[in-house]
Amino acid sequence: MSRLVVISNRVAVPKARGAAGAQGGLAGALNSALKENGGIWFGWSGQECEEFTGSLNIQRSTDGVTTATIDLETQDVEEYYNGYANSTLWPLFHYRIDLTEYEREFGKGYERVNERFAQSVQPLIEPDDLVWVHDYHLMPLGERLRARGLKNKLGFFLHIPWPPSNLFVSLPYHERLVESLLHYDLLGFQNDEWLESFLHYCTKELGADVERATGRVTLNGRTTIARAYPIGIDYDFFMQKGASDLAKSAQDRLAVSLRGRTCMIGVDRLDYSKGLPERIDGIGRFFDMEPERVEDLVFIQIAPPSREDIGSYQKIRETLEQKTGQINGARSDVDLVPIRYVNKGYSQEELFGFYRASKIGLVTPLRDGMNLVAKEYVAAQDPEDPGVLILSRFAGAAQQMQDALLINPHSPDDLAHNIRIALDMPLEERKERHEKLIVTVREENVLRWTENFIGDMEQLP
């Protein structure tokens, strides 16, 4: 079996703060794959240096997983990470062309850091290794490795949406970026919609030969396979967390604080793609329509901050605090607050407990590659008395989770209407919906996703 080399912007370094060895989700799945195949996980350390040297910080864990990280210059971080990755590609790929910044220096920094990744990781790659690159930070990396003579099988997975062609062409040098992607042997997307958008672009803008049935894209004599690989949660790992004392304590703590009221919960990174202001507008509309139910319903929004150095993220926090404050100011009493806005993160055990205590889960992004909170919420429910998932039809997860209440997150009326449906839904219907949803969550898990992608890489000629 070939050794595996995983390359991503950041690395779950063993024993690093916030990246413990017993980590679930994507990090846990990749660690499991690395343990099974042997190999290396390479990426940025998160640290900055005055001058880039390419020196590697290598750590070897007792279970056979090796991590290798490099430090980046402050200018690299500003132009590559805060700049091109998160101020250009992230908003554009989430259909927010109004927030997309097109700065020449951002593009130069992005190209420079991808070259530095290639320069640093190449000596670590052995001839028979499978190389698996992750996400929008490193789209040109495959081309850079090929230019250095690498002959290995190269795979790439995009964890965010791929935008429609008429949006994507607004990116300067968009052809060059996609042509660099076609140096990978296997490209993975979260669902069929993002895959189809990519194939459409290759046909329309590049004039590539595209076989949609097989996902084969041929351009300039090179052939790449593009397929959809919907990612899931580490179901068994998450359920183990749910059986812990901490999870039960969190559930009891929240239940006591509700004092008999119904809890509705949202858990999202503080990001404009998550539709948080629109969500608050929908909840406000619900209370306008049914003001008496402010006595019965409390909404908890958990929104850990992210990318605080970027102006658009600071603005979304201000907007969310303002809208929440307006509703609470109008609807609160001395012993009642309809919205609890929490600007901090919690452990997986605590989140499991909070999900379990909540009769409605709100997952309403304006656009999302997949969204695993939706799957975690379903997994955490009591099958004998499950809650109801309200899910944006624009989340990648909606394609798999048709038995959720699917809504248009841009419409306050649609959200308000479905909150009422969820509150009034009879137990029999809640159980029927949950039984169908849990099958997908349990079976289409992150371990199967890893196995499918690596298995397809191994079978490439």
C-alpha positions in Angstrom: 0.0 0.0 0.0 1.3 3.4 -0.9 2.3 5.9 1.7 0.1 9.0 2.0 1.2 12.6 2.0 -1.5 15.1 3.1 -0.9 18.8 2.4 -3.1 21.6 3.8 -2.9 25.2 4.9 -2.8 24.2 8.5 -1.9 20.9 10.2 -3.4 19.2 13.3 0.0 18.8 15.0 0.0 16.1 17.7 -0.3 17.6 21.2 -0.7 21.1 19.8 -3.1 23.3 21.6 -6.6 22.7 20.1 -5.4 19.8 18.0 -5.1 16.9 20.4 -4.4 13.4 19.2 -8.0 12.2 19.8 -9.4 14.7 17.4 -12.5 14.0 15.4 -13.9 15.4 12.1 -11.6 16.0 9.1 -8.4 16.0 11.2 -9.4 12.7 12.8 -10.1 11.1 9.5 -6.9 12.3 7.9 -5.0 11.1 11.0 -6.6 7.7 10.7 -5.7 7.5 7.0 -2.1 8.5 7.8 -1.9 5.9 10.5 -3.2 3.2 8.2 -1.0 4.1 5.2 1.9 5.7 7.0 3.0 9.1 5.8 3.3 12.8 6.4 1.0 15.8 7.0 2.5 19.0 5.8 1.4 22.6 6.1 1.9 26.0 7.7 2.7 26.1 11.4 0.5 29.2 12.0 3.7 31.0 13.1 5.3 34.0 11.5 9.0 34.6 10.9 11.1 37.6 9.7 12.5 35.8 6.7 11.4 32.6 5.1 14.0 29.8 5.4 11.9 26.7 4.5 13.2 25.0 7.6 10.9 22.2 8.7 9.6 21.5 12.2 9.1 17.7 12.1 7.2 15.8 14.8 6.7 12.0 14.9 3.9 10.6 17.0 3.9 7.2 18.5 1.2 6.0 16.2 3.3 6.5 13.0 1.9 9.9 11.9 4.6 12.5 11.0 3.8 16.2 10.8 6.0 18.7 9.0 5.4 22.4 9.2 7.0 25.6 8.0 6.8 29.2 9.2 5.7 32.0 6.9 6.8 35.6 6.7 4.3 38.3 7.9 4.0 39.5 4.3 3.1 36.0 3.2 0.4 35.7 5.8 -1.1 39.1 4.9 -1.1 38.5 1.1 -1.6 34.8 0.8 -3.8 34.0 3.8 -5.7 37.1 4.8 -5.4 38.4 1.2 -5.9 36.1 -1.7 -7.3 33.1 0.1 -9.7 34.8 2.5 -10.4 38.2 0.9 -10.5 37.1 -2.8 -11.2 33.3 -3.2 -13.4 32.8 -0.1 -16.0 35.5 -0.8 -16.0 34.8 -4.6 -16.5 31.0 -4.1 -19.4 31.8 -1.7 -21.0 34.0 -4.3 -20.2 37.2 -2.5 -18.7 39.1 -5.4 -19.6 42.4 -3.6 -17.0 41.5 -0.9 -14.3 40.1 -3.2 -11.1 42.1 -3.2 -9.0 41.9 -6.4 -5.5 43.1 -5.4 -2.4 42.3 -7.6 -0.2 41.9 -4.5 -2.6 39.3 -3.0 -2.2 37.2 -6.1 1.6 37.5 -6.1 1.6 36.4 -2.4 -0.6 33.4 -3.2 1.7 32.3 -6.0 4.8 32.8 -3.8 3.5 30.8 -0.9 2.4 27.9 -3.1 5.9 27.9 -4.6 7.3 27.8 -1.0 5.1 24.9 -0.1 6.3 23.0 -3.2 9.9 23.8 -2.4 9.6 22.7 1.2 7.5 19.5 0.8 9.1 18.0 -2.3 12.1 16.5 -0.5 9.7 14.7 1.8 7.8 12.9 -1.0 8.9 9.4 -1.9 8.4 8.0 -5.5 5.4 5.8 -4.6 3.6 8.2 -2.3 0.0 9.3 -2.9 -0.2 13.1 -2.5 -3.5 14.6 -1.3 -3.8 18.4 -1.3 -6.6 20.2 0.5 -8.6 23.3 -0.2 -8.6 26.7 -1.9 -5.4 27.9 -0.3 -3.3 25.5 -2.4 -5.0 25.2 -5.8 -1.7 25.9 -7.8 0.4 23.5 -5.7 0.0 20.5 -8.0 1.3 22.5 -10.9 4.2 23.7 -8.9 5.1 20.1 -7.8 4.8 18.9 -11.4 7.2 21.7 -12.5 9.7 20.3 -10.0 9.5 16.9 -11.7 7.0 15.1 -9.4 5.5 12.1 -11.1 3.3 10.9 -8.1 -0.4 10.5 -8.2 -1.8 13.9 -7.1 -5.3 14.5 -5.6 -7.0 17.7 -4.6 -10.2 18.2 -2.6 -12.1 21.5 -2.5 -14.0 21.9 0.8 -16.0 25.0 -0.3 -18.4 25.6 -3.2 -17.3 26.1 -6.8 -19.1 29.2 -8.1 -21.0 29.5 -11.4 -18.9 30.5 -14.4 -20.5 33.9 -14.8 -19.2 34.8 -11.3 -15.9 33.0 -11.5 -14.8 34.8 -14.6 -14.7 38.0 -12.6 -11.4 36.7 -11.1 -8.3 38.1 -12.9 -6.3 35.3 -14.4 -9.1 32.8 -13.7 -8.0 30.6 -16.7 -4.5 30.2 -15.2 -5.9 29.2 -11.8 -8.1 26.4 -13.3 -5.4 25.2 -15.7 -3.1 24.8 -12.6 -5.8 22.6 -11.0 -5.8 20.4 -14.0 -2.3 19.2 -13.1 -3.9 17.1 -10.4 -4.9 13.6 -11.3 -8.1 13.6 -9.2 -10.3 16.5 -8.2 -12.9 16.2 -5.5 -15.9 18.4 -4.8 -18.5 18.3 -2.0 -21.5 17.7 -4.2 -22.8 17.3 -7.7 -23.8 21.0 -8.0 -20.2 22.3 -7.4 -18.8 19.6 -9.6 -21.2 20.6 -12.5 -20.2 24.2 -12.1 -16.5 23.3 -12.4 -17.2 21.1 -15.5 -19.3 23.8 -17.1 -16.4 26.3 -16.7 -13.9 23.9 -18.2 -16.1 23.4 -21.2 -17.2 27.0 -21.7 -14.1 29.0 -20.8 -11.2 26.6 -21.4 -12.6 24.6 -24.3 -11.6 21.4 -22.6 -12.9 18.0 -23.7 -15.3 17.1 -20.8 -17.0 13.7 -20.4 -19.7 14.5 -17.8 -20.6 10.8 -17.2 -17.0 10.0 -16.0 -15.8 13.4 -14.9 -12.9 13.2 -17.4 -11.5 16.6 -18.3 -8.8 16.7 -21.0 -6.8 19.8 -21.8 -3.5 20.2 -23.6 -3.0 16.4 -23.6 -3.5 16.0 -19.8 -6.5 14.3 -18.4 -7.9 14.9 -14.9 -10.8 13.1 -13.2 -13.3 15.3 -11.3 -15.9 13.7 -9.0 -18.2 14.5 -6.1 -17.2 13.1 -2.6 -19.7 14.4 0.0 -17.9 14.7 3.3 -19.5 13.5 6.6 -18.8 13.6 10.3 -16.8 11.0 12.3 -20.1 9.4 13.5 -18.7 6.9 15.9 -16.3 9.4 17.4 -19.0 12.0 17.9 -21.4 9.5 19.5 -18.6 8.5 21.9 -18.3 12.2 22.8 -22.1 12.3 23.4 -21.9 9.5 25.9 -19.5 11.4 28.1 -20.3 13.0 31.5 -19.4 16.4 30.0 -22.0 16.1 27.3 -24.7 15.0 29.7 -23.8 17.9 32.1 -24.0 20.4 29.2 -27.4 19.0 28.2 -28.7 19.3 31.8 -27.2 22.8 32.2 -29.0 24.1 29.2 -32.3 22.3 30.0 -32.4 23.8 33.5 -31.7 27.3 32.1 -34.7 27.0 29.7 -37.2 26.7 32.5 -39.6 24.7 30.3 -39.2 26.8 27.2 -38.3 25.2 23.8 -34.7 25.7 22.7 -33.7 26.5 19.1 -29.9 26.5 18.4 -27.5 27.7 15.8 -23.8 26.9 15.9 -21.7 28.7 13.3 -18.3 30.2 12.8 -18.7 34.0 12.7 -18.6 34.3 8.9 -20.8 36.2 6.4 -21.4 33.0 4.4 -23.4 31.5 7.4 -26.3 33.9 6.9 -26.4 34.9 10.6 -28.0 38.4 10.2 -30.6 36.9 7.8 -31.3 34.3 10.4 -31.8 36.8 13.1 -34.2 38.7 10.7 -36.2 35.5 10.2 -36.5 34.9 14.0 -37.5 38.5 14.5 -40.2 38.0 11.8 -41.4 34.9 13.6 -41.8 36.9 16.9 -43.6 39.7 15.0 -46.0 37.1 13.6 -46.5 35.3 16.9 -45.5 37.6 19.7 -47.0 35.4 22.4 -44.5 32.6 21.6 -41.7 34.6 22.9 -42.8 33.0 26.2 -42.2 29.5 24.8 -39.1 29.8 22.6 -35.5 30.8 23.2 -32.9 30.9 20.4 -29.2 30.3 21.2 -26.7 31.4 18.7 -23.1 30.1 19.3 -20.8 32.0 17.0 -17.0 31.7 17.7 -15.1 34.6 16.1 -12.9 33.9 13.1 -10.4 35.8 10.8 -10.8 38.9 13.1 -8.1 40.8 11.1 -10.3 41.0 8.0 -12.7 44.0 7.9 -15.7 42.2 6.6 -15.6 39.8 9.6 -15.5 42.7 12.0 -18.6 44.2 10.3 -20.6 41.0 10.5 -20.0 40.8 14.2 -21.2 44.4 14.7 -24.3 43.7 12.5 -25.2 40.5 14.4 -24.8 42.2 17.8 -27.0 45.1 16.7 -29.8 42.9 15.3 -29.8 40.6 18.3 -29.8 43.6 20.7 -32.8 45.2 18.8 -34.9 42.0 19.2 -33.9 41.5 22.8 -34.6 45.1 23.6 -38.1 44.9 22.2 -39.0 41.4 23.4 -37.2 40.9 26.7 -38.6 41.0 30.2 -36.8 41.0 33.6 -36.8 37.2 33.5 -36.8 36.5 29.8 -34.4 37.0 26.9 -35.6 35.6 23.5 -32.1 35.4 21.9 -28.9 34.3 23.7 -25.9 35.3 21.5 -22.7 33.6 22.6 -19.4 34.7 21.0 -17.2 31.8 22.0 -16.5 28.2 21.2 -17.3 25.0 23.0 -16.0 21.4 23.0 -17.6 18.7 21.0 -18.9 17.1 24.2 -20.6 20.3 25.2 -22.0 20.9 21.7 -23.5 17.4 21.7 -25.3 18.2 24.9 -26.6 21.5 23.6 -27.8 19.9 20.4 -29.6 17.2 22.4 -31.4 19.7 24.5 -32.5 21.7 21.5 -35.8 20.9 19.7 -34.9 22.9 16.6 -31.5 23.1 14.8 -31.1 26.2 12.6 -28.5 25.7 9.8 -29.1 28.5 7.3 -26.0 29.4 5.5 -26.3 31.6 2.4 -23.8 29.2 0.7 -21.8 26.4 2.2 -19.6 23.6 0.7 -21.2 21.0 3.0 -22.0 22.1 6.6 -21.3 19.4 9.2 -23.2 21.2 12.0 -26.4 19.9 10.3 -25.1 16.4 10.5 -23.9 16.7 14.1 -27.3 18.1 15.1 -29.1 15.1 13.6 -26.6 12.6 15.2 -27.1 14.1 18.7 -30.9 13.8 18.7 -32.8 11.3 20.9 -34.3 8.9 18.4 -37.4 8.6 20.6 -38.0 12.3 20.8 -35.9 14.0 18.0 -35.6 17.6 17.2 -36.3 19.2 13.8 -33.5 20.4 11.5 -34.2 23.5 9.5 -31.6 23.6 6.7 -30.7 26.1 4.0 -31.3 24.7 0.5 -28.0 26.4 -0.4 -25.9 24.3 1.9 -24.1 21.4 0.3 -25.7 19.1 2.9 -29.2 19.8 1.5 -28.5 17.5 -1.4 -28.2 14.5 1.1 -30.6 15.7 3.7 -33.9 16.2 1.9 -35.9 15.2 5.0 -34.9 18.3 6.8 -37.1 21.4 6.5 -35.4 23.1 3.6 -35.7 26.9 3.4 -34.5 29.9 1.5 -32.2 31.7 4.1 -32.7 35.1 2.2 -36.4 35.0 3.1 -37.4 36.0 6.6 -41.0 34.8 5.9 -39.8 31.4 4.8 -37.7 30.9 7.9 -40.5 32.2 10.2 -43.0 29.9 8.6 -40.8 26.9 9.0 -40.0 27.7 12.7 -43.7 27.5 13.3 -43.9 24.2 11.4 -41.0 22.8 13.5 -42.5 23.9 16.8 -45.9 22.3 15.9 -44.6 19.1 14.2 -46.0 16.0 15.8 -43.7 13.4 17.3 -44.5 10.8 14.6 -43.4 13.0 11.8 -40.3 14.1 13.7 -39.3 10.5 14.2 -40.0 9.6 10.6 -37.8 12.5 9.3 -35.0 11.7 11.8 -34.9 8.0 10.9 -34.2 8.9 7.3 -31.7 11.6 8.1 -29.7 9.5 10.5 -29.0 6.8 7.9 -27.2 9.3 5.8 -25.3 10.8 8.7 -24.2 7.4 10.0 -23.3 5.8 6.8 -22.0 8.7 4.7 -19.3 9.5 7.3 -15.9 11.0 7.1 -14.1 7.7 7.2 -16.0 6.4 4.1 -15.2 9.8 2.4 -11.5 9.3 3.1 -11.6 5.7 1.9 -13.5 6.6 -1.3 -11.1 9.4 -2.3 -7.9 7.5 -1.5 -9.3 4.3 -3.1 -10.0 6.2 -6.3 -6.5 7.8 -6.2 -4.9 4.3 -5.9 -6.9 3.0 -9.0 -5.7 5.9 -11.2 -3.5 4.7 -14.0 
